[in-house]
Amino acid sequence: MLPLPEENDMRFIKWIGVLCALCLAVSATDAAEPVLDESQFLGNTRQLTYSGKRAGEGYFSENGTALIFQSEREPDNPFYQIYLMDLKSGDTHRVSTGVGKTTCAFFRPGTDEVLYASTHHDRFATAKQAEELEFRASGKERRYSWDYDKAMDIFSAHRDGSNLRQLTDAPGYDAEASYSPDGTRIVFCSLRDAYPKSKLAPQELKLLEMDAAYFGEIYIMNADGSNQQRLTDRPGYDGGPFFTPDGQHIVWRHFTPDGSKADIYTMRTDGSRVKRLTDFDSMSWAPYFHPSGAYVIFASNKFGFSNFELFLVDAAGRHEPVRVTHTDGFDGLPVFSPDGNTLCWTSNRNSQDVSQLYLAEWNHQAAIAAIAAAPESRRAKGSDSDDTARDKASPYGLKNDTESSIRKHIEFLADDALEGRMTGSEGAKQAADYIAERFAQLGLKPVGASSGSDAYFQEFEFTAGRKLIPNENRFWLIRETGDARLESAPTEDEEDARLESAPTEDGEGSRLESAPTEDEQAAVPNAHAGYGHKSAETLEFGVETDFMPLSFSRNGVVEGEVVFVGYGLTVPGEMGVGYDSYAGIDVTDKIVVALRYVPEAVEPERRQQLNRYAGHRYKAMQARERGAKAFLVVAGPNSPNAGKLIPLDVDNSLADSGIIAASISDTVANALFAPSGKQLKAVQSGLDVENPHFVGQFALPNVTIKITVSIEKVKKTARNVIGLLPPENPSPDAEYIVIGAHYDGLGYGETGSLARKDEEGQIHNGADDNASGTAVVLELAARLSKMHEAHSVGGLPGPDIERHSGPEPIKRGILFALWSGEEIGIIGSSHFVENPVVPLEQLVAYLNFDMVGRLENNSLILQGVGSSSAWPALIERQNVPVGFNLTLQADPYLPTDVTAFYPKKVPVLNFFTGGHEDYHRPTDDVETLNYEGMAQVVALGDGLVLEMATAAERPEYVEVERHQTGGGSRDTLRAYLGTIPDYSTDIAGVKLSGVRAGGPADKAGLRGGDVIVEFGGQQIANIYDYTFALDAVKIGEPVEVVVLRVGKRVTLTVIPEARN
């Protein structure tokens, strides 16, 4: 039930800044005559009310002879009051007190009583009236706004206004109430759960201030106000409830969290069996059943932002809605007379363009025929309501708090305060603590040796990045001015002598003994002449100001002549597609200088082609493969970040690139170019247009460079969070199901970010990737622990679960695991399978949830289905009540945590709602998610796990011979070998944890434990080298691979295949 519409206002449209809580009034339009189409359902349409400024929201008495409604018609009160009209005599009298604001009246069947909501007991009520009257008297206009007055409560009274009794007194708005057909119960809307404000999180406080309606929920109580119970718990405004004619269900409208759309729902009077009747992609509200129970009439702005019309939908939601009215403006708040032959509604279809009550004869038979002829609805074609499915999916149907719980988890995990949850960060620690606290609250058993919430943690060490070793990174530029050679600059041997030993891969080793003092550095903060005489000058540039080692650089000292190679790109293909910055120039034993990024003036499609080969690592590797001593990169004057250094960002690779690499400032670049007489800007401009006649690679004469690089790895500790729901009869050989998701993110986008130019450096909250999966696992833990608890005490349901039918005994335990380190190489889950808390052979299946927050068109992707012959039938059975449109993909080798489990002979299944443009960007935030869809994912996961936990047989493991289709996969490599890299090792090369059965690597004789050190003639120092090398091979042509096997070099030949 909704308050009455006002002129020049549109309710619930947050995206135009109208924060209304009253039902909608439309923008002023010219008076419109009803068109002939309305005669299909309406006859003898007439205006019923004329008195007062406006009137609306009328409801019939049980015998249809009276109407109770609200109107502004008291001279000393500008707000609505409640009136009762005798439809035979036309007599009208006020029922409410005349003080304060009132709304939403209703007759109690079989009695002389009515109810309505009022603020008359507010001690400021009369002052508010006077203030409003004074404002209106000033001639000013204000956009009408219903304020969800927290003093609004529900009252009952006799029809003459006597015997007034207060039924609700909770803080916050209570209104929109109606009686059940037998008069024993009342259903209403309340905002009480937003109070006291002190319990709200900062984000919730902001919501309360901007849009209090968001907190509206449906409640039910006895007619005397006793036994008040909440029925809904979903993000977004739930309100306007009425009982169905048989009193067994409630119909209401639910708004999306942003308030821009609403649809019609029904549920049982205990809050179960929620069913969605409309999916109308508009603002559909004010539903009311026909007395026959065959259909619902409601209002919607389907055909125009400010044009609300009446529509019909069948009681099952099987057909598309049928339009009833065709008059521009506002038609809403429709109700039927008890005999079903008359319709009363609120409309501004009059010359004054003000809201008044209208009556018309109703053609029930025409309505039935029109609904039967209407097209089948989208929801009927696909499946039952997702909300219905949620109840069906498990033997224990939880109350409708799934979406709310999921949202609360995500709002915490994806809050700016956690700064993107980068593995090893403080934000990730807070996320892990939050998860452990939830596990403890749910009664899950810890698996660690510590006590308290720490016992849920499994710690592991990882490489968090690199850092400079103080005073051991130096850069000299020597410019010759004559024939004499440099005499006093340190030689390479002399500089090497300054190192006791080079830092080891783990950062250990001595520092430079004769590094410049702080006073010496202060005397030459950026560059100075040194060592040389009149025939040469030596400039020393400062680290972090004019040069910065790249995070993947090797340590050491190099000196050499300098060659400029344009953008440093090597792209395979013919002219116009390919690109070779090294054509015609020898860089052997030289120091290469390249521009950052790709040519700036190319078309977007060309830029996309080149970007694939523009990574710093790839450019450095190309220089190394051509014999260069070092690789320097500069952001040219035409590029973003012109002249700026590349920060020593997070780099989680476990080996360096095998070449000294650094970024340089424009100051250094200009100094390099000066002896040649060339200008960097002019050179870049020629390269930017891909002029085929422009020479963009050349030696830089009369300059040499000497660089000392010394960086070390930064080791950090991260934590998996693991909780156990044990089997009913634990034993040493008990079997377990693992349910997991990664909770780590990208932080500020230090690595792996796809942030656009204006988004760089912002927090990547990772709402979909992967707060969504984490929240789903937490909700599954909540559901399954409740079920487990109920079953363990003899099947007695808890207070908030409805027992439909009890499950079989739970034979298998369930491990809930939230991983860290996925975004930097599935490190956390890899650590788990190498250090399992139960023997791996006792794991029967792993279910992973990664990016499950963007459900569209009811389409869910399940990946890894080929890992077990049991999956297809199991999925089919459990999806029947849930009703997803599923895409099943066989490939279990995916760029997510399932890849840690499958090689260990554990059947896997990955849940994925698909990629989107916000992936790995700061825009992947809370408001972009489909919480209703995630509740569906929970329902399907719940059913699958329960069946596996109680089944006699475990899912059979199947070796997948080769890669299948990857429509939902984020794996983009084109050539297929079937190797499975081990991301957790700290060695040079790429160690394999396994190979795919029947794949090219398997056929060639590669095996788990091999370390690839050469591929196709290229040195392989790390996973990046391997990725680039694999992308460069040709399908079907043999490639020589060198591996280390038990310390010995073994040469094999593999023939790459194309991915299907």
N, C-alpha and C positions, 0 to 999 in steps of 0.2 A: 504494500500500500504506500502511496506517495503523497506528499503535500501538493498543494494546488499550483498550477502554472501561473507565471506572471508575464506581463508584457515585456518585450525587448530583452529577453533573457533566454539562455539555452542551458539546460541543466547538464551537469556532469562533463562538460567539454573542457577538460583541463588544458588542452592544447591551444585554446584561445584565451586562457586565463580566467575563465568564469568558474569560480569555486562555489558552486551552488549546491545546496542540499535539498532544495525544494524541487518538485517536478517542473518540467520544462515549460517555459513560455517561449513563443516564437518571436522572431523579428517581425516588426510591423510590416504588413503587406496590405495591398488594396483588398477590399472585401471581395470574396470570390463566391460565386454561386456554385452549389453542388452540381457536379456533372452527372450525366445520365447513368454512368456505370454503377453508382451507388444504389440505384433502384433494384439491382440484382438481389441485395440483401436488406436494404432499408426502405421502409415505406412511411410516408407521412412524417418526415423529419420536421421537428419544431424546437424552437428555443424555449426552455422551461423557466429559467431565472433571468430577471432583468434588474432587480433591486441591488443597490450597493455598487461598489467599485468593481468587484469581480466575485465569481462564485465557481465552485467546482467540487470534484471528488464526492459524488453522491452515491449512496448505497440504499437498496430497497429493504423494507421491513419484511418479515417472514411471510406475510400474506400479500405483500406487494401494494399495500394501500398508502404507505408513507415512505418518505425519502429523507435520510439524514445526510447533511452536507456541510461544507464550510464556506464562509463568505466574509468579505470585508464590508460591513454595513453599519457598524456602530460609530456614531459621530466622535466619540472620545477615545476610540481605540482603532488605530490604523491596521491592526493585525487581524488575522482570521479568528472568527468565533464559530461555534457549532450551532446549526439550526436544524429544525425538524419541520418538514412540509407534509401536510395532509394532501395526498394526490387527488382526493375527491372534492374537498372544499377549497383547496388552495391556501388554507390558513398556514401560517409559518410562525414559529416561536423559537426563541433562543434557548438552547439547552445548557450551554457552558456558562461560566460565571461572568463573562464580559471583561475579565481582567487577563492580561498577558496574551500569550500566543497559544493557539490551539490548532489541532490538525487531526486527520485520520479517525473519523468516527465510524461506529458500526453497531448494528442491532444485535442483541443477544436473543437467539431463537427461544421461543416458548416462555418469554418473560417480558416484563415491562422495562427491562434495563437496556442501557446503551453503554458504550465505552468511547473514550476519546483521549487524546494526549493534550497536555496543557502545562503551561509554566505559571499559572496563576498564584502558586505558592511561593514563587520567587520574590524575595523582598524588594528586588529592583524592578519588578514588572511594570508598575505604573510610571516609574521614572523613564523606562525605555519607551513606553507609549508616548509620553510627553516629548521626549527627544525626537522621536520619529515624526510626530505631528508638527513640531517646530521646523524640522528640516523640510517637510513638504510645503509648509506655509511660506517658506523662503522662495519658493518657485524653483528650487533646484531639483534635479533628477538624479537618482542613483540607480545603478543596475541592481535589480533585485537579487538578493542572496539569502538563501536559507542557511542559517548558521548552526544547525544541529545543536541548539541550545542545550547545555548540559543540565539545565534545570527542568527539561521536558520529561514528564513522567506520565504514566497511564492511569486513568481514573475510570471508575464506573459510576453511573447515576441512573435514576429513573428518567423516563422520557421527558418529564417536565423539569428536569434539572435537579430535583431533590435527591436526598440520600446519597450525596457525593462521597465516594470512598477512593482512597489512593491504593493502587495495586502494585506499583513499582516505586522504589526509592533509591536505586543504585545510582552512584555518580555517573553522569553521562546521559546522553540522549536516549530515551525509550519512547518509541512511537510506532506508527505503521502497523497497528494491531488489528486483529479480526478474531471473531469467535468461530469455534468448530460448529458444524451443523447441529450437534446435540447441545450446544451451549455450555459444555463442561470445561473446555480448554480455550486458551488464547495463544495465538502465535504472533510474534512481534519482532521488530528490529531494535537492536541495542548497540550503543557505542561504549558500553561500560568497560570493556576490556582495554580501552585506551587510558583508563584511570586506575590508580593515581599516575600522574605524568612522571613521577619520579622513577617508576619502574621501566620506562621506555628508554630504548637506546637512542642515541643522537639522531640517527636516521629516521626513527619512528617519531620522535618529537617534531622533526621537520615536516613529516607527513601529516601529523595532527594539525599543525599550524596551517599548512597549505591546503589540505583536503581531508577534513575529519571523516568524511563519508567512507574513506578507505577502511576504517575500523568497524563498519557496520556488519553485524552478524545476526543470524536468525536465532531467536530464543522461543521456547514454549513454556507455558505455565498453566496451572489450574485457573479456573474462572475467578477464584477469590484471591489470586496473586501468589499462591503458594507453589512450591516445587518448581522454581524457575531453573530451566536447563538450556544450555547452549547446544545448538544443532549443527551449525556450520563453523568452519575454521579454515578459510581459504583467503589468499591475498585478493583484495578487491572488495567492493561494496556489495553485500548481500542484503536485500531488503524487499519491501512490498509483498509480504507473504499472505497467502490465503489458503484455507483448507479446500480440498477437492470436495465435490458434492457428497461423496460417500464418507468423508471424514477420515479416510485412511492415509491420505497423502497431503503434502503441502506443495503448492506451486509458488515460485518466486522468481526474481530476476537477479542475476549475478553479473556484476561489472568487472571488466578486466582491471588489473592493478592500476593502469594509467587512467582509467575512467572514460576512455574513448569509445568503448564498445560494451554491449551487454547482451545476454541471451537468457532464454527462459529455461528453467529447470523444474523438476519435481523430485521429491524425496518422501520417504516414509516419515511418519510423525516422530520416529526416534532418531532421525537423521541418516538412516541407512538407505541403501538402494537409490542413490542419486542418479537421475536420468536427465540428460540434456535434450530438450525438445527442438531448439533452434540452433542453427549455425549460420546466422543471417548477415554476418560481416557488417553490422551496423549497431545502433543503440536500440535494442529491443527491451521493453520494460512494461510495467503495469499489467501483468497477466491476470486473467480472470476466467474461470471455467464456466462453460454453459451448463445449466442444471442437468442436462443429459449425460454429462461427463465425457462426451464424444470429442470435444475440442476446446481450445483455449483461444480467447481473443486477447490481443495485446497491441501496443503502440510501438512504432518504429520509424526512424528517420531514414529508411532505406533509399528513398528517392529524393533526398535532398537534406542538406545539413539542418535547415530550419523548417523543414516540412515533415511533420509527424502525421502518419496515417495509421489507420487501424488494420490489423491483419488477423487471420485465423491460422492455427496449426492444430493438427490432430493430436490426440492425447498421447500417442506413442511417438510423435515426431518422425513419422515415416514419410511424410510428404513435405514438399516445399510449402512455405506459407502462402496463403491466398489473400490478396488485397481486398479490403472492404470499402474504405473511403477513398475519395479522389478529389479532395478539396485542399488547395494550398493553404498553408498555415498550420495550426496546431489542432490535432484530434488525438485525444488520449484519455487515460483513466476510464476505460470502458467497463461496464458491469451489466449483467443480465437481470431481469426481473425473475422472481422465483419460478414462474411458469415458463420462462424461456422465450416469451413472445415479445418482450420489449427490451430495447437497449438504451441505457443511459450513459452518456459520456461527456467529457469536457471539451469544448471547442471555442475557438475565437473566430468562427465563420460568420461574423456579423459586421455591420458597418462601422461599429466603434472599435473593432479589432481587439476586444477584451474577452477574457475567459468567462464563459457562462456554461450552464448545464443545458444539454439537449436530450431530447427523447425521440425514438423512432420505433416503428413496428419492425420486428425481426423475423426474417424468413429462414427458419431452421432447416427446412428441406433443401433450400438452395445452398445453404452452407455445407450440408452433408455432401451434396452432389459436387460442389466445387472442390472440396477437399479430396474427394475420391478421384477427381479428374486431374488433380495437380500432379506434377512430376514427382517421382520418388526423390527423397532428400539425399544429399550427399552422405549423410551419416548412415542412412538406411542402406545405401549401396555398399558402404564400407563395413560397418560393424555397429554393434551396440554402443551406447554411450561409453566413453572412457570411464566415466564415474561409476556406471553400473559395473563395468568390467573390473574395476578396482575391488568392489565387494566380492565379485565372483572368483577372482583370481586366487584367493587363498581360502582354506577352510575356516579361517578366522577373519571376518571382515572388520577392519578397523573403522572407527569413526572417521569422518572426513577431515582429518587434520594432516594428511600426507603432504599436500602442497604447501601448507603453512610451515610445517617442520622443515621441508626441503628449503624453502625460501630463507628461513631463519639461519640455517647452516650456511647457505651461500652468502647471505648478507654479511656474516661474520668473516668467512674465508676470503671473500672478494672485496673486503673493505680496504680503503686506502691505507688504513693503519697497519696492515700487514705487508704493505709495500711490495706486493706481487709474489710473495712466498718463494723467493729464489732459494734453491737448495743451500742449506747451511746458514741462511740469514736469520735475523731475529724474528722476522715475520713468519718464516717457516717454523721456527721454534714455537711461536704462539699458536700456529695452526696445529702442530703436533700435540701441544698441551690441551688444546680444545678438544681434539679427537679423543685423546686419552681420557679426559674428563667425561665425555659422552659414553665411552666404553664402560667406565666405572659405574656411571649412573644406571646403565642398562644391565649391570651385573655380569658382563663378560669377564671371563677369567684371564688374567695376564699370563704371558708366556715367558717373561724375563726373570732374571734373578733378583732384581731390585724389589723394593717395597713401594707401596702406594701407586700413584699413577705412573711413576717411572718404570714400573714393571711391565708396562705395555710397550716399551720402546726396544727396538733392535737397532743399535748404533752401527754405523759404518763410516769409514774414512774415504774421502774423495779429494780430487784435485779441484780446488775452487778457483784457481786462476794463477796469475803470475804477479810478481812484484820486482821492482828494481832493487838491486843490491846497492846501497848508497856508495857514491864516489867511484863506482867501477864501470860507469857507462860514459864514454867520451867520444867526441866526434871532431876530427880535424879536416879542414879543407885546405889544400896546398895549391896555390895558383902561381904558376911560373911566369916571370916577367922578363926573362932573358935566357941565355943558353946555359948559364951556370946551374948546377944541380943543387938541390936542397942539401945542406950540410948538417944543420943542427936540429932538424926535426928528429924525433925518436924513430929508430928503425923498428921493423916488425919484431926482430929478435929482442931489441931493447924493451919494447912494450911488453912482449911475452914474459920477459924477466920480472916484470912487475907483478906477475901472478905467481903465487906459490904453486897453485894448481887451479885449473878451471873449476867452477862450481859444478858439482855433480847433478844428476837429474833430479835428485830430491832436494836440491838447494844447498847441499853441504859443500864445504870447501873454503879455502882461505880467501881473503880479500886482497886487493891491491895494496902492497906495502907502502908505496910512495905516492899515493893518491894526493891530489892538491889539497892543501889546508883550506879551512873555511875562509881565512883571510885572502888566500890566493884566489879563491872562487869569487869572493866579493869584489876583488879588484877587477876581474874580467867576468861580469855577470853573463854576457851573451857571446861576444866574440872579441878576439884581440889578435894583434900581430904577435907572432912568437916564433922562435927557432930560426927563422929565415934571415937572409941578407938581401942586398939590393936586387938579386936576380929572382927572388921568390918571396911570397908572403904566405904565412900560415895563419889561418883563422880557426880558432877553437869555438865551437858552438855548444851551448848548454843543453843538457838533457832536460826534458819536460818544457823547455821554452822554444827550442828550435829543432830538436829531434827527439824521437821517442821510439824505443824498440817496440816492435809488434809482439803481441803476446805469444806467438808461435815461433819466434826467432830462436835460433840456436845461440849458445854462448860462445864467445871467442873474440879474436882480433883479426881483422882483414884490412888490406891496403891494396888499392888498385886504381887504374884509370877508369874513367866514367863514360858510360854509353846511355844515351836517351833513347827509349823505345816507345815513345808515344803513350798509348793507353795500356801497353803491356798485354794486349789481348791475343789469344790464340784460339780461334774458333774454326772448327772443321767445316768444309763445304766449298762449293765453287764460288767464283767471283760474284759478289753481291750478297752472298750468304756467309761465306767464310771470312776470316779476318786474321791476318798474321802480322803482328807488330814487329816480328823478328826477321821479316823477309829482307834478305840482302845485307845483313849485318851480323858480324861475329861478336858474341859477348863472352867468349871463353876467357876466364880469369879476369873479367871486368866487373865493375860495380854498376848494376843496372838501375836507372832511374825511370819510373813510369808515372803516368797520371792516374789519379784515383777515378773510379767509376767508369763510365762509357761515354762515347761522343755525345755531346750535349744537344746537338741540333738534329738528331735523327728522329724519324717517326716513331710513335709509341710501339708499333709492332716490331720494328727493328731493335729498339731499346730492349724489348722483352727478350729477343733472341740473344743479344749481347750480354745482358745481365747475368745469364746463367754461367757465364765464363768470367765474370768480373770480380769474383771474390778475392780478397787479399791473399788468402792461402793459395788459391789456384794460380794467380799471377806469380806469386813467389815460387811455386813449384815449377812453373814453366821456365822461369829464369834459372832455377837450379838445374833443371834437366838440360839446359843449353850451356852449362858450364860456368855460369856466373858465380862470382864470389859472394856477392851480397845483392839484396833487392831493397831499393828505396822507393817510396811512393809519396807523391805530393798532390794535394787537391788544388787544381789549377784555378786561375782567376775567373774562369767562366762557370765553375762548378759550385755546387753547394759546399758549405764549409770551406770556402776558398782560403788557402794558406794555413788552415788549422791542422794541428796534429791529431792523429788517431789515438785516443786514450788506450792505456794498457788494460784493455777490457778483460772481462772474465773469459778464460779459455780453458775448457774442461778436457781437452785432448790430453792423452797421457804420454805423448811424445812430441818433440818439436818438429819443425819442418825441414831440418837439415840444411838450412841456409840462414845467414844473418839477415835480418829483415827489420826495417824501421820506417817510420814516416818522418818527413822533413817539412819544415815551414817554408813559406814563400821567400823568406829572407835567405835561407840556404839555397833554395832553387834559383833565385836571381843571381846569387854569387856564383853558382855553377855555370849559369848561362852567360855571364858577363864576358868571359874571354872569347866566346864564339861570336859575339856581336849579335846574337839572336835574342828575341824577346819571347818569354814563355807564353804570354797572352796571344801573340801573333801565331806562334806555333800551334797552340791549342785550338785557336779559331780555325786554322786550316784543317786540323784533324776532325773537328766537330762536324763538318759537313761531309766527311768521307770523300774528299776530293781525291780521285784515283791518281792524279798527277802530282799530288803534294807529297813531298818527302818528309815523313814524320818520325824517322828514326835515324840517328847519327851520333857519332862520337863527339863528346864535349872536349875540345882541345885544351891543352895547357892546364889541366886540373887533375889532381888525384885526391882521393879520399882515404882517410884512415878511420876505422870505427872499432871501438871496443864495446862489446855488449855483455852484460852480466845480469841475468834475471833468474829468479828462483821460483819454484812452484810454491803455491800457498795451499797447504793442506787444511781441510776442515772436517768436522764431524757432522753427519746428518743422521736422521732417525726415521726408520719405518715404525709404524704404530700398528700393533697386532693384538687382537682380542679373540678369545676362544669361547665358542658355545659348544660345550662338550657333548659327546653322544650320551644317550640315556644310560648305557652300560659301558663305561670306559674300560678299555683293556689295552695291553701293550700293542696289539695288532689292529687297533681300531682305525677306521678309515675317515678321511676328512675331505671336505669341499672347501676351496679357498675362494672368497669373494674379495675382489680388490679394485683399487683405483689409485692413481697418483694424485697427491695433494700439492705437489710443488708447482711453481710457476716460473715466469721469466723475470721477476723483479722489475727493474726499470728498463727491461729490454736489452740488458748487457750482452746477451747472446741469443740467437735464434729469432730475434724480433723481425716482424714484417711491417713495423711502424712506417707510416708515410712521413713526408718531409716535415710537416708541422706537428708531428706526434713524437718525434724522437726524444728519448730521455724521460718520457712520462711513465707513470706506474702502469704496468700491465697486470690488471687485477685477475685475469684468467677466470672469469665467471663460468664460461663453458669449458675451457681447458685449464684446469679440470676441477673447479669447485663443484661443477654439476655432478661429475662421477663420484666425488667424495661424499656429497650430500646424499646421493642415491644409496651408496653403501651404508652410510649411517642410518638411513631410514630403513633399509633392509635389516640392519642389525636390530633396530627397535622393533620391527614387526616380528622377526623370527625369535627374538628373545622373549617377547610377550607370549608368543605361541608356545615356545619351549617351557616357559614358566607355568602356563596354564595346563599343559599336558603333564608336566612333572608332578602336579598336585591333583592328579586324577581327572584331568579334563575340565576342571572348573574354570570358566572364562573369567578374565579380569573385569574390572568395572568399565573399561573403555573398549572392550572387544566383544563382538557378537559371535556366538558359537553357532556355526551352521552345521558342520559335521566334523567330527574329530579325525585327525590324520592317523596313519599307521605309526607304530613306534619309530622314534628317530634313531636310526641305526648308526648314522654317521655324524661326526662333529663338524662344525662349521668354523673356519678361521676367517675373520674379517681383517684384511690387511690394507692399510693406506700407506702407499710408497712415497718416498722422496727420491729425487735424482732421476726421474724419468726424462725430464726435458734436457738433461745433459748426458743421456745415453743409457736409459733404463738401468741405472746403477743400483738403486735400492732393491728392486725385485731380483736383479742378478745376484746381489749379495745374499738375499733370502734363499735362493735355490742352491747356493753354495754353502749356506749355513742354515739349513732348514730347522724349524722348531719341532717338526715331526719328520720321520723318514719320508723321503720323496716318494718311495713306492707305495706309501699309504695315502697319497693325495690322489683322489679319483677324478677331480676336475678343477679347472680354474676359470672363473667368470670375471671378466674385466669390464669396467665401465669408464670409457674415455670419450669425453665430449658427447654427452647425452642430453644437452640442454636446449637444443635448437630443433625440436621436432616440427616438421612441416608436412602438411598433407597426410598426416597419420603414417608417415613412412619411416621405418626403423631399419637400420642395416645391422645384421648379425654376421660377424666375420669369424673365420676359423672353423666353420661348420664341417669342413673336411677332416678335422682332427679326430672325430669319433663317428662311428656308424650310428650311434644312438641319437645324435643331435636332431636330424630331420623329424623323426617321429615325436620326440620329446617336445621340440619347439612347436610342432603342429598342434599337439594336444593342449599345451599351455596357452597358446595364442588364441584359441577359439573364444574363450570368454573375454580376452583382452581386446582382440580385434585389430591388431596392427596390420598395416600393409607392409609386409616384410620383404627385404632383399637379403638373400642368403648368399654368402661368399665363402668358398671353401678354403682359401689360402690362410693358413695359420701363422705365416711369417709376416708379421706386421710391425710397423714402427711404434710399438707400444709395449706394455709390460707382458703381454702374452708370449712374446718372443723369448722371454727368460724361462718360461715353463715348458713350452712345447718341445724343445730339444731334450728335455728331461723326461719325455714320454708321459706327459700329463695332457689329457684332452683339454682344449681351451675354447672359449667363446668370448668374443669381444662385442660389446654393445656400442653403437656409434650412430648418432643422428645426422652426421654429414658435415662437410666443411662449409665455410661461410666467409664473407669478406672481412669479418672481425677477427679471424684466426690470427693469433700471435700479434695482435695490435692492442693498444690501450683501450680501444672501443669495445673489447670483449668484456662487457660489464653486466651488472645484475639485472638491469631493466630490459636487456635484450633476450632474456630466456623465456622458455615456454614451461612454466611450472606445472601446468596441467599435463603436458607431455611427459615430464619427468615422473609424475605420479603413475602414469601408465607404464613407464619403464620399470618402476618399482614393482608394479603388479605382475608383470611378466617375469621379472627376476625372482620374485617371491615364489611363484608357482614352479618355476624350473628347479629352484634349490630344494623346495619341499619334496618334490617328486624324487629327486636324486637322493635326498637324505633318508628317504623311507624305502627306496627301491631295493629289491633283493640283489640285483646285479649292478656292478659299477659300469659306467660308460666304457666301451671298448676303445682303446687307443688305435688310431690309424696313421700310418706314415704317408704323408702327402707327397706324391712323386714330383710334382712341379707346381709352380706358381699358377694360380687360376686368375680369373678376372679380378680387378682391383678397383671397381668403380667407387667404392667408398674409402679406399686406402689412400693414405697420404704419401705412399712410396712412389717416387717419380723416376727412379732409374729405369732406363730403357732396355739395357742388356741384362740377361738373366744368367747367373752362374749357379745359384743355389747354395751360396756360402752363408753361414750364420756367424757374424763377428761377435767376439767376446768383448764387450765395451768396458769391462771392469779391470782389465790388465794394465800394468804400468811398464810396458816394454816398447822398444822400437819395432815397427811393423804392425801387422794386424793379425792377432790371434783368433783362430776360429773355435767357437764352442761346438760347432757341428756343421754338417752339410745336409742338404735336403735330399732325401732318398730319390734316386733316379734322375737327379739334376746333373747339369754339366760338370760341376765340381766333383760330384760323387763318381761320375763316369771316368773322370780324369785321375781319380785316385787320391784326391784331397780328403782329409779326415779331420775330425775334431782334435784340437791340440796343435795343429800346424800353425806356423806363424808366417804369413805372406810377407816377404821382404822385397820382392821384385814382381812386377806384373807388366808384360808387354814391353820389356826393356826399361821400364821406369822404376826408380827406387820407390819403395813404399815405406814411409816412416810412420804413418798413422792412418786412421780411418779416412781422413779427408783425402789424402793421396790416393787411397784405394777407390774412393768414390769417384774422384775425377778420372782416374785411369779406366775404371770400368765404363764410364760414360763415353770414353773415346774409342772403345773397341768396335769392330764391325761384326755384325751378326753372322755366324757361320764360318768365320775365319779363325784358324787356330791361334792361340795366344800362349806364349811361354810364361809359366809361373814358377817362381823360385820360392820355396818355403824352407823354414827351419823346422826340422823334425827331430826331436830329442837331441838338439844341438848341432845337427848335421844339415848341410844344404842339400835339398832335393829339388830337382828340376822336373816339372810336369807340363803337359800340354793340355789346355782346356779349350773347348769350342763353345763360345757363348751362344746362347739361344735367345730368341725374341720372347718377350713376355706376351702372354695371350691377352 
